[in-house]
Amino acid sequence: MCEANAFLRKPGKEDELFLEMVDHVVPCDDGLLLEDIFGKRKMIRAKIVELALVDHKIILEKVPQ
């Protein structure tokens, strides 16, 4: 399968799982809209700092509001 897990990077801490089995990432004015393979959606004010496609990981970092 081609989905990935999205993790939130926090300085000095281990990356925190934000959403599993992400199928769509859509940039929006308010941040990023992530949707999993079941249609569950989560919005986050963040930027993508790394895509590790072989490892099926999306690494996100929050941006100030």
N, C-alpha and C positions, 0 to 999 in steps of 0.2 A: 504494500500500500504506500501511498505517497504523502500521507499526512505527517505532521510534525507536532511536537509538544512545544508550547511557548513558555519560556521562563523569564522571570523578572530579575534582573541583576541588581543587587544591593551591595554597595561598597563594603568590603570587609566581611561579607557574609556569603554563604553558599547561595547559588541561584535558586529562587523560589518558583515552584511550578505555578503557572498562571492559568493555563488551559491545555487540556490534552486533546490529541487527535485533531489538530487545527487543519482545516481544509481550505479556508479562505482568509486572506488578510487584505483589508480594504482601507487605504488611507482616507481619512475624513478631516474636516476642518477642526474637529475636537480631538483628534488623535488617530488611533487605529481601531478598527472594528475587526475582531477575530471571530470566526465561526467554525465550530467543530463539525464532524461528519454527521452528527445527529441534528444539526440546526441550532444548537445552543450558541448564543451570541454574547460576547463581552466587549465592552468598549474600554479603552485605556488611553490616557494622555501619555504616550511614550513614543520612543523612536526605536527602530531596529538597529541594534549595534552589531549583530552577527547572525548569519544564516549558516548553520552547519548541516547541509542537506544530507550528507551521507549518514550523519548521526541523528537526523530527523529532529533538529533543534532550531528554534527561533529564540534568540536572546534579545530581550527588550530592556530598555532603560527609561524610567519615568523622566518626563520633562517638566520644568516648573510651569505653573499656570499663569 
